[in-house]
Amino acid sequence: LSLEQVEVVASIAQDLRQPMSSIIGYADLLLSESVGILGALQRKFLERIKASTKRMNQLVADLIQMTALEAGSHALSLQPIDLMTVFDDAISSASEQLREKRIVLRVDIADELPQMVSDRDAVEQIVSQLLHNAGAASPPEGEVIFKVEQMQNGQEALRIQVVDSGEGIPQEDLARV
């Protein structure tokens, strides 16, 4: 992608953010019940609207970042990161989707994780996307397992596994993965 195309995507994304912020603001106003009392079903629907809009905001941010990376105009910000905080934030990002489908999330994170120097936002985005994909692939009342362990090959490397209870990828689509 050219720098001009990246700028067009960024401009469109900015145009999308304003109405999404308004939707979240109005949902918050209604949820506060300052303009009227809500029933349980109304509250549930408003919370879904708010969660879906927040998810759209994240998708727009991801689109901007992917476009910038593809165009070579985005540099990774490498620094020491607290992996547990990154994992907590990624789990929080996916929790509403999992809760709505009543999916059980099992977390198995090794006690001792190595210090990692990486781009915090990129790692969180990857883990969040894996958890969201697992939630989307799992049936209602299914299960998602999030496991993190240190590799035993003498290197400071991690294995991050996300396993869902979905049907899996059809054989004919495996080559595209």
C-alpha positions in Angstrom: 0.0 0.0 0.0 1.1 3.5 -0.7 1.4 6.2 1.9 -1.6 7.9 0.2 -3.7 4.8 0.7 -2.7 4.5 4.3 -3.8 8.1 4.8 -7.2 7.5 3.2 -7.8 4.4 5.5 -6.7 6.5 8.5 -9.1 9.3 7.5 -12.0 6.9 7.0 -11.2 5.3 10.4 -11.2 8.7 12.1 -14.6 9.4 10.5 -15.9 6.1 11.9 -14.7 6.8 15.4 -16.8 9.9 16.0 -20.2 8.2 15.5 -19.0 5.1 17.5 -18.0 7.4 20.4 -21.5 8.9 20.2 -23.1 5.5 20.4 -21.1 4.6 23.4 -21.9 7.9 25.1 -25.6 7.6 24.5 -25.5 4.0 25.7 -23.8 5.1 28.9 -26.3 7.9 29.3 -29.2 5.4 29.0 -27.5 2.8 31.2 -27.1 5.5 34.0 -30.9 5.7 34.0 -30.7 9.5 34.2 -33.4 9.7 31.5 -35.6 6.8 32.6 -35.6 3.5 34.3 -34.5 0.5 32.3 -35.9 -3.0 32.3 -33.5 -6.0 32.6 -33.9 -6.8 28.9 -33.3 -3.2 27.8 -30.2 -3.0 30.0 -28.9 -6.2 28.5 -29.4 -4.9 24.9 -27.7 -1.6 25.7 -24.7 -3.4 27.2 -24.5 -5.5 24.0 -24.7 -2.3 21.9 -21.9 -0.7 24.0 -19.7 -3.9 23.9 -20.2 -4.3 20.1 -19.3 -0.6 19.5 -16.2 -0.9 21.6 -15.3 -4.0 19.6 -15.8 -2.0 16.3 -13.5 0.7 17.7 -10.8 -1.9 18.3 -11.3 -3.3 14.8 -10.9 0.2 13.3 -7.7 0.7 15.3 -6.5 -2.7 14.2 -7.2 -1.8 10.6 -5.2 1.4 10.9 -2.3 -0.4 12.4 -2.3 -3.2 9.8 -2.5 -0.7 7.0 0.4 1.3 8.4 2.5 -1.9 9.0 1.8 -3.0 5.4 2.9 0.4 4.1 6.0 0.3 6.2 5.0 3.6 8.0 4.6 2.1 11.5 7.5 1.1 13.6 7.1 -1.3 16.5 7.8 0.1 19.9 10.1 -2.4 21.6 10.3 -2.3 25.4 10.2 -4.6 28.4 6.5 -5.6 28.9 4.6 -7.1 31.8 3.1 -10.2 30.2 0.5 -10.8 32.9 -0.9 -7.3 32.4 -1.0 -7.9 28.6 -2.8 -11.2 29.1 -5.2 -9.7 31.6 -6.1 -6.9 29.2 -6.5 -9.4 26.3 -8.8 -11.6 28.4 -10.8 -8.6 29.4 -11.2 -7.6 25.8 -12.7 -11.0 24.9 -14.7 -11.5 28.2 -18.0 -9.9 27.0 -18.1 -12.1 23.9 -17.4 -15.2 25.9 -19.9 -14.2 28.6 -22.7 -13.6 26.1 -22.2 -17.1 24.7 -21.8 -18.6 28.2 -18.4 -19.9 27.2 -16.1 -21.2 29.9 -12.6 -19.7 29.7 -9.9 -21.9 31.3 -6.6 -20.0 31.9 -3.3 -21.9 32.5 -0.4 -19.5 32.7 3.0 -20.7 33.9 4.1 -19.2 37.2 7.5 -18.1 35.9 7.5 -16.2 32.6 10.6 -14.8 31.1 11.1 -11.0 30.7 10.0 -10.1 27.2 11.0 -7.1 25.1 8.3 -6.6 22.5 5.7 -4.2 21.3 3.0 -4.3 24.1 0.1 -3.3 21.8 1.1 -5.8 19.1 1.3 -8.7 21.6 -2.1 -7.7 23.2 -3.7 -7.4 19.8 -2.5 -10.9 18.8 -3.7 -12.5 22.0 -7.0 -10.6 21.9 -7.6 -11.7 18.3 -6.9 -15.3 19.1 -9.3 -15.2 22.0 -12.0 -13.5 20.0 -11.6 -16.0 17.2 -11.9 -18.9 19.6 -15.0 -17.3 21.1 -16.5 -16.9 17.7 -15.7 -20.5 16.7 -17.0 -22.1 19.9 -20.6 -23.0 20.3 -22.8 -21.5 23.1 -21.8 -23.0 26.4 -18.5 -24.2 24.9 -15.0 -23.9 26.3 -11.9 -21.9 25.4 -8.5 -22.8 26.9 -5.8 -20.1 27.1 -2.4 -21.6 28.0 1.0 -20.0 28.2 4.2 -21.8 29.0 7.9 -21.3 28.6 9.5 -23.4 25.9 12.0 -26.0 27.1 14.5 -25.5 24.3 16.9 -23.4 26.3 15.7 -20.1 24.8 13.6 -17.4 26.4 10.6 -18.2 24.3 6.9 -18.7 25.1 4.3 -21.0 23.7 0.8 -19.4 23.7 -2.0 -21.8 22.9 -5.7 -20.9 22.5 -7.9 -24.0 22.0 -11.6 -23.7 21.3 -14.5 -26.2 21.3 -15.6 -25.3 17.7 -15.8 -27.7 14.8 -12.3 -26.8 13.5 -11.2 -25.7 10.1 -12.7 -27.7 7.2 -10.1 -29.8 5.4 -10.5 -27.9 2.1 -9.7 -24.6 3.9 -6.5 -25.7 5.7 -4.2 -24.8 2.9 -5.3 -21.1 3.2 -4.5 -20.9 6.9 
